[in-house]
Amino acid sequence: MPNRYRYYCLYRPAGPGSVPRGLIDLKNFDDKQFVPEIGKEAWGWVEYEKPLTDKEIRDYELMEETEMKNDKICLFRNVYTPDKKYGALFLIDNHVCFVDVAGNEEQLNDEYYDDADVNEWSTFRFMKGSLISDGWSFA
């Protein structure tokens, strides 16, 4: 199987003229939807055998799928803990972890998402509300 480089379409579905030529696969969503791999909403994705240049990514307003590494899925970026540590929330091995800018991981208490389906985005929306009420903030 050839290498695949996936890029998400942030502002419009993929179509002629809206993505660079040479793609090997694409998927447009019915509506813009949250994509945990990039921590943002997107209209779909496109895949290429070779990486796109930074200029292509910028010109076509794409976002490279780089957040899914070592089974880590980015849930929320720009997160502040109650004690003002800055970082992001990741799903790692079905546990939600706070990762600070130095790369230190700290698993959240399972009470924030206990008995919830970690494959459903609604779980994390609910969890975000619980975190905010406990002093967390999301930029």
PEBELTA-V465333 format. One record per residue. N is the residue number from 1. RES is the residue in three letters. PSI is psi in radians with two decimals (999 if undefined). Layout:
BEGIN
n:N res:RES psi:PSI
n:N res:RES psi:PSI
END
This chain:
BEGIN
n:1 res:MET psi:2.29
n:2 res:PRO psi:2.81
n:3 res:ASN psi:2.58
n:4 res:ARG psi:2.28
n:5 res:TYR psi:2.04
n:6 res:ARG psi:2.42
n:7 res:TYR psi:2.42
n:8 res:TYR psi:2.46
n:9 res:CYS psi:1.87
n:10 res:LEU psi:-0.53
n:11 res:TYR psi:-0.16
n:12 res:ARG psi:2.72
n:13 res:PRO psi:2.76
n:14 res:ALA psi:2.41
n:15 res:GLY psi:3.05
n:16 res:PRO psi:2.23
n:17 res:GLY psi:-0.22
n:18 res:SER psi:-0.12
n:19 res:VAL psi:2.72
n:20 res:PRO psi:2.66
n:21 res:ARG psi:2.78
n:22 res:GLY psi:0.18
n:23 res:LEU psi:2.66
n:24 res:ILE psi:-0.28
n:25 res:ASP psi:2.73
n:26 res:LEU psi:2.75
n:27 res:LYS psi:2.13
n:28 res:ASN psi:2.36
n:29 res:PHE psi:2.76
n:30 res:ASP psi:-0.64
n:31 res:ASP psi:2.89
n:32 res:LYS psi:2.32
n:33 res:GLN psi:2.74
n:34 res:PHE psi:2.37
n:35 res:VAL psi:1.87
n:36 res:PRO psi:-0.55
n:37 res:GLU psi:-0.45
n:38 res:ILE psi:-0.11
n:39 res:GLY psi:0.39
n:40 res:LYS psi:2.98
n:41 res:GLU psi:2.59
n:42 res:ALA psi:2.86
n:43 res:TRP psi:-0.19
n:44 res:GLY psi:-2.93
n:45 res:TRP psi:2.79
n:46 res:VAL psi:2.62
n:47 res:GLU psi:2.54
n:48 res:TYR psi:2.72
n:49 res:GLU psi:-0.45
n:50 res:LYS psi:2.62
n:51 res:PRO psi:2.54
n:52 res:LEU psi:2.77
n:53 res:THR psi:2.80
n:54 res:ASP psi:-0.65
n:55 res:LYS psi:-0.77
n:56 res:GLU psi:-0.77
n:57 res:ILE psi:-0.79
n:58 res:ARG psi:-0.83
n:59 res:ASP psi:-0.64
n:60 res:TYR psi:0.10
n:61 res:GLU psi:0.94
n:62 res:LEU psi:2.90
n:63 res:MET psi:2.21
n:64 res:GLU psi:2.47
n:65 res:GLU psi:1.67
n:66 res:THR psi:-0.13
n:67 res:GLU psi:-0.31
n:68 res:MET psi:1.57
n:69 res:LYS psi:2.38
n:70 res:ASN psi:0.74
n:71 res:ASP psi:0.50
n:72 res:LYS psi:2.30
n:73 res:ILE psi:2.16
n:74 res:CYS psi:2.20
n:75 res:LEU psi:-0.87
n:76 res:PHE psi:2.32
n:77 res:ARG psi:2.98
n:78 res:ASN psi:1.01
n:79 res:VAL psi:2.43
n:80 res:TYR psi:2.25
n:81 res:THR psi:2.93
n:82 res:PRO psi:-0.51
n:83 res:ASP psi:0.38
n:84 res:LYS psi:0.42
n:85 res:LYS psi:2.47
n:86 res:TYR psi:2.44
n:87 res:GLY psi:-2.50
n:88 res:ALA psi:2.80
n:89 res:LEU psi:2.28
n:90 res:PHE psi:2.67
n:91 res:LEU psi:2.03
n:92 res:ILE psi:2.03
n:93 res:ASP psi:0.81
n:94 res:ASN psi:0.38
n:95 res:HIS psi:2.44
n:96 res:VAL psi:2.24
n:97 res:CYS psi:2.50
n:98 res:PHE psi:2.27
n:99 res:VAL psi:2.07
n:100 res:ASP psi:3.09
n:101 res:VAL psi:-0.34
n:102 res:ALA psi:-0.07
n:103 res:GLY psi:0.09
n:104 res:ASN psi:2.31
n:105 res:GLU psi:2.41
n:106 res:GLU psi:2.06
n:107 res:GLN psi:2.36
n:108 res:LEU psi:2.69
n:109 res:ASN psi:2.29
n:110 res:ASP psi:-0.23
n:111 res:GLU psi:-0.39
n:112 res:TYR psi:-0.40
n:113 res:TYR psi:0.37
n:114 res:ASP psi:2.41
n:115 res:ASP psi:0.32
n:116 res:ALA psi:2.72
n:117 res:ASP psi:1.91
n:118 res:VAL psi:-0.06
n:119 res:ASN psi:0.04
n:120 res:GLU psi:2.21
n:121 res:TRP psi:-0.53
n:122 res:SER psi:-0.53
n:123 res:THR psi:-0.77
n:124 res:PHE psi:-0.53
n:125 res:ARG psi:-0.75
n:126 res:PHE psi:-0.77
n:127 res:MET psi:-0.72
n:128 res:LYS psi:-0.76
n:129 res:GLY psi:-0.71
n:130 res:SER psi:-0.70
n:131 res:LEU psi:-0.75
n:132 res:ILE psi:-0.74
n:133 res:SER psi:-0.32
n:134 res:ASP psi:0.21
n:135 res:GLY psi:0.03
n:136 res:TRP psi:2.71
n:137 res:SER psi:2.66
n:138 res:PHE psi:2.07
n:139 res:ALA psi:999
END
